[in-house]
Amino acid sequence: MTATLSPADQADGLDVLALFQAREAERYSLASRHMNQAMAQVLRTIGFDVGFVRGEGPYLYDRAGRRYLDLLSGWGVFGVGRNHPSVARRLSEVLSAQLPGMVQMDTPALAGLLAEALLRRAPYLQKVHFVNSGSEAVEAAIKLARRATGRAGIVYCEHAFHGLTSGALSLNGEAIFRDGFGPLLPGCESVPFNDLPALERALSSRQAAAFIVEPIQGHTVRVAADDYLPAAHGLCRKYGSLLIVDEVQTGLGRTGKFLAVDHWGVEPDMVLISKTLSGGFVPVAAVLARKSLFDKVYDRMERAVVLGSTFAGNDLAMAAGLATLDVIDAEGLTENAARLGRRLIAAFQAMASRYELLADVRGKGLMIGIELGKPRSPALRASWGLLEAANKGLFTQAITIPLLKDERIVVQVAGHASYAIKLLPALTISNDDCAWIERSFESVIAAAHRPAGPIWAVGKALAGNALRPSALQPPVSSKARRNSGRASRSGRRATAQ
Ligand SMILES: Cc1ncc(COP(=O)(O)O)c(C=O)c1O
């Protein structure tokens, strides 16, 4: 470690980097013992227990120094890549400047400046509320909408993902996340995504404070249909509900525009952003909103504290946000995402015309879903059916394993029991990286079309694992095991967020 040690550090000899180097290889047993044992087991089962030791730009490096292309980018956190030097430098400058952050009885200057910079990019909104995570942004948006409209209900979409805190979970469109955590917020109602008549039916009771929607659903990578968001906004206006667009994943250049809603020219009442805004360093999220909503929430001085959180707007998070916006502009990352997204989608569409296992390719910019589908040829159908019987979407999971092991591509299935693989790389990737992605998928997908090929063997091994009673569960009777089989199988799947 090169940093100067303080007297306190010298006294106790703490050297965090030395500690990392000495013990990082224990990470999975540490997780099993002290943290989420299911996650450690999932990673070992699917062979994702690589143990990365370094990250730079869109790449990860293993202990042998081998380079991997990371198409997960920390579930979208590393929009500007890992450890971006200008973001890192600006954060170090702020750290050494001893700024008076989190005074609390003060309004932080850097937060005001980041709010100003964000609103310049969404000029139809006038106010910003900072929080520390995407889920917290959703919680704040629920409160803003309820207070501003005097209504309790929130309409959300099937398969939506808005986070896992209790309020956000009430708007989650997947049972796997909700089960066992109820009762959740009353008055929340789901509608199918891209279904305007269903949305109109839900809003027409005039009970809904808001409709919340992702322009591209993170867990299905389904893109809003051309008329969906403009018409949804019209319906919200007609029935007195607010439109909240959750851009936690799609915002800040990811889809080839600063906000994904910019593709449709929609001006929502609230926009939620996070992930990329952190620069990959400091958790941060923001609710961008109309002034009229703030006027309702902060209508007298004693209410000045009704929204807020101790760490919200801290100087490091705000500096990360300012530095990230600067990098996005200076490096033309939004344009890069648009250009390389077009290239990748075209390449995968061409591949889909050659390979029966590729059912659909969709997305915008560098948020791309590649959906696998039931093959037509009898030999492939039989193997596919075997894997499906063990666990829905298992073949999709199987494909990610040779991508990691043979091609050094880090990628995951888009959501629980999903057939889609989601590509969510750093916005800094190059043409060479795109060639790497195209070559790797071509090779793995081609191999999957050989019925006796190794990918089916990988899939069958996974299926065997999925059907074995879970090592995570205490011993249970055979009857109970039969009944709980579905639940324990689902515990083995790691899904992207
Ligand atoms: C669209 C969307 N909203 C909200 C969230 C929740 O964000 P966080 O995990 O920071 O709480 C996520 C996380 O993946 C997301 O993709």
The ligand as an SDF file (V2000), in Angstrom:
LIG
                    3D

 16 16  0  0  0  0  0  0  0  0999 V2000
  -35.1250    0.3310  -12.8630 C   0  0  0  0  0  0  0  0  0  0  0  0
  -34.6280    0.1660  -11.4660 C   0  0  0  0  0  0  0  0  0  0  0  0
  -35.2040    0.8410  -10.4700 N   0  0  0  0  0  0  0  0  0  0  0  0
  -34.7790    0.7240   -9.1970 C   0  0  0  0  0  0  0  0  0  0  0  0
  -33.7410   -0.1050   -8.8740 C   0  0  0  0  0  0  0  0  0  0  0  0
  -33.2860   -0.2360   -7.4510 C   0  0  0  0  0  0  0  0  0  0  0  0
  -32.0400    0.3660   -7.2820 O   0  0  0  0  0  0  0  0  0  0  0  0
  -31.1150   -0.0040   -6.0380 P   0  0  0  0  0  0  0  0  0  0  0  0
  -30.6690   -1.4110   -6.2370 O   0  0  0  0  0  0  0  0  0  0  0  0
  -29.9920    0.9950   -6.1190 O   0  0  0  0  0  0  0  0  0  0  0  0
  -31.9190    0.1710   -4.8120 O   0  0  0  0  0  0  0  0  0  0  0  0
  -33.0950   -0.8250   -9.8850 C   0  0  0  0  0  0  0  0  0  0  0  0
  -31.9820   -1.7310   -9.5610 C   0  0  0  0  0  0  0  0  0  0  0  0
  -31.5240   -2.5160  -10.3210 O   0  0  0  0  0  0  0  0  0  0  0  0
  -33.5530   -0.6940  -11.2130 C   0  0  0  0  0  0  0  0  0  0  0  0
  -32.9870   -1.3590  -12.2150 O   0  0  0  0  0  0  0  0  0  0  0  0
  1  2  1  0
  2  3  1  0
  2 15  2  0
  3  4  2  0
  4  5  1  0
  5  6  1  0
  5 12  2  0
  6  7  1  0
  7  8  1  0
  8  9  2  0
  8 10  1  0
  8 11  1  0
 12 13  1  0
 12 15  1  0
 13 14  2  0
 15 16  1  0
M  END
$$$$
